[in-house]
Amino acid sequence: MYLRQDGDSLKVGGYEHDPAPYDVDRIPQQPNPTTLAFDPGRFKPLWGAAVERVPALGSSALVRQVNGLESFTPDGEFLLGPASEVQGVWAACGFCAHGVSGAGGVGRLMAEWIVEGEPSLDLWHMDLRRFGAYGKSSRYIRERAREIYGSYYAVSYPGRERSSARKLRLSPLYEQLNRLGAVFGEKAAWERPNWFTTNEDRVPVVHMPRGWPSRYWSPAIAAEHEATRERAALFDVTSFSKIEVTGPGALAVLQRLAANEMDKPVGSITYTQLLNERGGIECDLTVTRLAPDRFQLITGSAFGAHDLSWIRQCLPSDGSVHARDVTSSRCCVGLWGPRAREILQQVSNDDVSNRAFPYLTARHIAVGDVPVFALRVTYVGELGWELYAPMEYGHALWETLWQAGQEYGVAPAGYRAIDSLRLEKGYRYWSADIHSEHNPYEAGLGFAVRLDKGDFIGRSALLEIKQRGLQRKLCCMVLADPSAVVLGDEPLMAGNTVVGRVTSGGYGYTVKQSIAYGYLPIEYATPGTDLEMLWFGERVPLVVTREPLYDPTNQRVKEVSTAALRR
């Protein structure tokens, strides 16, 4: 509940834990249509709480009583930006509880977006395109918005998953993972395993985060991390968003969009960013050339609609190039770890040796009876493949690899392990470590920029950035206290001055350190620089370090030797 002075009176209101959804089709066509008849029964718990807090209210006269409708989105944030499917339609709505306080900033940024083509600040968490097609369902909106409203002022524990409108997008592996003890989280309405309870007793608990980060945590994360580094693990990454760009002008479009070189042989995989005119990173993805005029783009589970919209705005108007979302047509299993090649070779007659199937290439192979498009690429920093197959083959693909992997100690693994593994390797995460306000050079991604390939969106800005030099840099830091695990946005301090904030972080179970990433002014970005971080009222020392913390030579990714396995 809340109170606010209004002249000589107090306004008293509150948020219900069990709100009543209202059918939008029943909103009357009249003045003040969102003001309804007052409901004393529903308001009684809030009034009781107010009187308990301010006893004088108990003997006060009620001058006016109002029952006002409140609009909420499925995640409690605004809906801003261009529609992904209807060109020229823009949204600035869904303002939830804090719309008035954001009105001025929204007005300015929307004007920039419409007139200049992009806002000056990163608005991903409010971008209309963060919702996929499932966001069109009135039932999904009603159930999730009701939960968001009811918990709006509840304690928001890190890692807590929403419980409403679940089991909407299921991988064909869902039942297999469930039987293996998967604890599912949700991303873009997909059910994805965070970890597996069957792994909880696999390794002794040598590290546990203290404080709030420990509430939704499991020792299984360490076991899955260890399995990936030492043996092999299977990951269901079906939720990766998949986009195909096809047509005689597909290469030209991608050359215009991407900072990296796209004109590579069929079967090549290229890691690249798509930039805005300021050089900011709008998309972060891998591009596989399937044919001279056909490309597959892989991006994060939640970023498909956003990235597809960004690509489509650059397509020629003559219809010679098409971009479409093919996510729902293909499952994907990640097989990663030093013994991944041995497992894959057990079930495939195709040559998957390092010579025949090098890093950053793609080929059609058979895995058991399953036709697979295999990508030699990794997001965990180990030897392995992303194995794509039509959805109906998903069950057989997982089962084939699972059975073959038993003698090699294969483990099922979830997304919490992925996050720990990628942090040790320094892999960036779009929307946290990188977004539209960050350019590739300050983000440490200059290796993915080819200024000499010809013109592309953002090239002029990058040339200017190189000429004037970097003002800040994304840095890896390790905390002096390994039990203090960051959540993101913690202030980074040099003395009493805030010099940055944490973009992402977590615990690295191989390097046995608590890791934080954040942008620092260039004068603080030198390895060995000592700083502090404000962490739940404590000042925790941390030091800037070289990255990546794990396998800086990329030997584990490019080729795992017998000697490396013995070590």
C-alpha positions, -999 to 999 in steps of 0.1 A, spaced: 0 0 0 11 36 -4 1 71 9 5 105 -8 -4 139 4 -30 158 -16 -37 192 -1 -51 186 34 -59 150 26 -41 117 22 -45 95 -9 -43 59 1 -39 31 -25 -22 -2 -30 -14 -32 -51 -34 -64 -47 -16 -97 -45 -46 -114 -61 -57 -89 -87 -89 -93 -108 -82 -92 -146 -106 -71 -166 -118 -80 -201 -106 -51 -223 -136 -56 -246 -158 -46 -217 -143 -12 -211 -172 12 -216 -173 39 -242 -177 69 -219 -157 96 -201 -131 82 -178 -137 47 -191 -111 31 -169 -127 43 -137 -150 16 -123 -174 13 -94 -155 11 -61 -153 -24 -46 -150 -22 -8 -144 -59 -4 -113 -59 -27 -100 -28 -10 -104 -40 26 -70 -57 29 -52 -26 16 -72 -3 39 -64 -26 69 -27 -24 60 -29 14 57 -46 18 91 -20 -5 107 8 18 93 -11 51 100 -36 45 129 -51 79 125 -67 68 93 -90 45 112 -111 75 125 -108 96 93 -136 103 69 -134 89 34 -139 119 10 -136 100 -23 -133 64 -34 -119 54 -68 -114 20 -85 -91 26 -115 -80 1 -141 -42 -4 -145 -26 -17 -176 3 -41 -174 24 -59 -200 36 -95 -196 69 -84 -181 59 -51 -164 78 -28 -189 67 -4 -216 60 -12 -252 81 11 -274 93 11 -309 84 -1 -344 61 -30 -350 80 -60 -365 54 -69 -390 37 -37 -401 60 -11 -416 54 25 -404 35 15 -372 51 27 -339 41 20 -303 45 40 -271 21 23 -247 18 -3 -220 32 21 -194 23 1 -164 27 17 -130 55 42 -137 45 57 -171 41 92 -159 76 94 -145 90 81 -178 69 103 -201 95 130 -208 123 105 -216 100 83 -237 89 113 -257 124 124 -265 136 89 -274 106 80 -295 112 112 -315 148 103 -320 138 68 -330 112 79 -356 131 108 -371 167 96 -369 161 58 -372 175 48 -338 173 61 -302 204 74 -285 199 50 -255 195 12 -254 158 5 -251 159 -33 -255 141 -41 -223 112 -19 -234 114 -27 -272 80 -40 -286 100 -67 -305 112 -84 -273 79 -105 -276 75 -131 -302 43 -144 -318 32 -158 -284 27 -122 -273 -4 -119 -295 -23 -144 -273 -48 -126 -251 -48 -156 -227 -10 -154 -223 -11 -116 -217 -39 -120 -192 -22 -147 -172 13 -133 -172 1 -97 -166 -19 -108 -136 12 -124 -121 34 -94 -129 9 -71 -112 4 -93 -82 42 -95 -76 51 -60 -87 62 -49 -53 72 -83 -39 108 -91 -32 124 -99 -66 148 -127 -58 176 -132 -84 169 -161 -107 133 -164 -98 112 -178 -127 77 -168 -136 50 -195 -129 21 -184 -151 16 -191 -188 42 -218 -188 48 -249 -210 39 -229 -241 69 -236 -264 84 -270 -258 114 -286 -275 109 -321 -288 134 -331 -261 112 -318 -233 100 -352 -219 135 -367 -221 150 -338 -202 121 -339 -177 129 -376 -170 166 -366 -164 155 -342 -137 155 -309 -156 146 -278 -136 131 -256 -163 133 -219 -167 117 -198 -193 130 -176 -221 108 -161 -249 81 -186 -237 105 -215 -243 109 -241 -215 147 -244 -211 166 -265 -185 185 -243 -160 201 -274 -145 194 -311 -138 187 -325 -103 203 -358 -112 236 -339 -113 233 -324 -78 254 -352 -61 280 -356 -89 306 -334 -73 313 -322 -38 300 -286 -30 332 -266 -29 316 -232 -37 282 -217 -28 273 -181 -34 263 -163 -3 233 -140 1 206 -135 -24 223 -153 -53 221 -185 -34 183 -187 -33 178 -201 -68 211 -220 -72 221 -256 -73 253 -276 -69 243 -293 -102 256 -262 -120 291 -269 -109 288 -306 -119 275 -297 -154 303 -271 -158 329 -297 -148 315 -323 -171 317 -299 -201 353 -290 -193 365 -325 -185 344 -349 -205 314 -338 -225 278 -325 -220 246 -324 -240 227 -291 -241 192 -286 -256 196 -253 -274 165 -256 -296 154 -222 -284 181 -205 -304 165 -181 -328 171 -191 -364 168 -168 -394 173 -175 -431 182 -148 -456 178 -160 -492 178 -145 -527 202 -133 -554 210 -102 -534 213 -119 -500 251 -115 -499 249 -78 -507 223 -72 -480 244 -90 -454 276 -72 -465 257 -40 -459 244 -51 -425 274 -69 -410 307 -55 -397 325 -88 -406 332 -102 -441 303 -122 -454 317 -132 -488 332 -165 -477 329 -201 -491 298 -221 -487 300 -239 -454 318 -211 -436 306 -198 -402 312 -161 -394 307 -144 -360 296 -108 -366 277 -78 -352 251 -58 -371 256 -21 -362 236 11 -362 249 43 -378 267 53 -345 286 20 -346 265 6 -317 258 -32 -317 222 -39 -327 226 -77 -332 252 -103 -323 250 -135 -342 267 -162 -363 261 -164 -400 265 -197 -419 267 -197 -457 244 -225 -469 246 -217 -506 258 -188 -528 224 -171 -523 213 -186 -489 225 -178 -453 215 -191 -418 217 -167 -389 217 -179 -353 209 -155 -325 197 -156 -289 163 -171 -279 147 -138 -271 163 -117 -299 147 -133 -330 119 -108 -336 142 -79 -329 170 -91 -352 146 -101 -380 131 -67 -379 165 -50 -381 174 -72 -411 141 -66 -429 144 -28 -428 175 -32 -451 159 -56 -476 155 -43 -512 119 -33 -521 119 -55 -553 114 -87 -534 147 -102 -545 158 -110 -510 137 -126 -482 144 -130 -445 122 -154 -425 122 -169 -390 127 -207 -392 132 -213 -355 102 -236 -351 113 -259 -379 146 -271 -364 158 -284 -330 193 -281 -319 215 -301 -295 248 -288 -284 275 -314 -279 305 -298 -262 335 -310 -243 370 -325 -249 354 -359 -257 327 -346 -280 345 -358 -312 348 -393 -299 311 -394 -290 301 -380 -324 324 -403 -343 307 -433 -326 274 -425 -342 284 -410 -375 301 -425 -406 312 -390 -416 347 -379 -409 345 -354 -380 383 -351 -375 398 -317 -371 413 -319 -406 380 -329 -423 358 -307 -401 377 -277 -389 365 -250 -365 339 -225 -379 327 -247 -407 294 -265 -413 285 -297 -430 255 -321 -435 262 -353 -417 242 -383 -404 240 -389 -366 227 -424 -363 196 -423 -385 191 -386 -381 200 -361 -409 219 -333 -392 233 -299 -402 264 -297 -380 281 -264 -371 316 -266 -355 311 -237 -332 308 -232 -294 294 -208 -268 311 -226 -239 348 -226 -250 352 -263 -257 355 -286 -287 320 -294 -301 291 -288 -324 257 -273 -327 237 -301 -343 205 -290 -361 178 -313 -373 141 -311 -383 120 -309 -352 105 -344 -356 141 -360 -353 148 -343 -320 140 -372 -298 161 -396 -318 190 -372 -321 192 -367 -283 188 -404 -276 215 -414 -301 240 -390 -286 230 -398 -250 235 -435 -254 268 -431 -273 281 -407 -246 276 -430 -216 310 -446 -218 326 -411 -220 308 -398 -190 285 -375 -209 261 -354 -187 229 -334 -195 236 -297 -188 215 -265 -186 217 -228 -192 232 -219 -158 263 -239 -167 264 -222 -201 265 -188 -185 294 -199 -161 313 -215 -190 310 -185 -213 321 -160 -186 353 -179 -182 359 -177 -219 349 -140 -222 321 -146 -246 298 -115 -247 260 -116 -241 239 -91 -261 216 -70 -240 240 -71 -211 277 -69 -221 269 -54 -255 240 -35 -269 232 -5 -291 253 19 -270 285 -1 -273 308 -3 -303 328 -34 -312 362 -18 -303 353 -9 -267 335 -43 -264 367 -62 -273 352 -74 -306 374 -55 -330 385 -89 -344 351 -93 -360 353 -60 -379 366 -57 -415 369 -21 -424 385 -29 -457 356 -50 -471 337 -19 -483 309 2 -469 286 -11 -442 262 4 -417 283 20 -389 316 19 -408 320 57 -408 314 58 -370 340 31 -364 366 50 -384 360 81 -363 362 60 -331 395 45 -342 409 79 -350 400 96 -317 408 65 -295 387 46 -270 372 64 -240 362 32 -222 366 -6 -225 348 -37 -214 370 -53 -188 371 -86 -170 375 -84 -132 378 -110 -105 366 -105 -70 387 -109 -39 359 -128 -22 348 -157 -44 316 -162 -24 303 -128 -35 286 -134 -69 275 -105 -89 240 -101 -104 246 -71 -127 245 -33 -123 266 -33 -92 286 0 -90 323 -2 -96 343 22 -74 377 39 -76 379 53 -41 346 71 -36 340 77 -73 317 55 -93 336 46 -125 313 20 -140 289 -8 -133 288 -45 -137 273 -57 -170 273 -94 -162 291 -119 -140 290 -151 -120 313 -178 -107 338 -197 -128 340 -233 -115 372 -241 -135 392 -209 -127 376 -209 -92 370 -172 -92 340 -149 -90 340 -130 -123 325 -96 -132 325 -77 -165 319 -40 -169 329 -9 -189 356 12 -173 372 45 -183 403 37 -203 426 49 -175 412 22 -152 412 -6 -179 448 -18 -174 451 -53 -160 463 -52 -124 442 -21 -116 426 -24 -81 390 -13 -77 360 -20 -54 325 -30 -60 294 -21 -39 277 -54 -32 247 -54 -8 262 -28 14 297 -42 13 328 -28 -5 343 -59 -22 378 -55 -37 383 -67 -73 411 -64 -98 411 -59 -136 426 -89 -153 435 -101 -187 409 -121 -206 399 -147 -213 405 -164 -180 402 -198 -196 422 -212 -226 435 -179 -240 451 -197 -269 418 -213 -280 435 -248 -282 404 -264 -265 381 -249 -291 401 -255 -322 416 -289 -315 418 -310 -284 450 -331 -285 455 -364 -267 480 -347 -244 453 -321 -235 429 -349 -226 455 -365 -203 460 -332 -185 
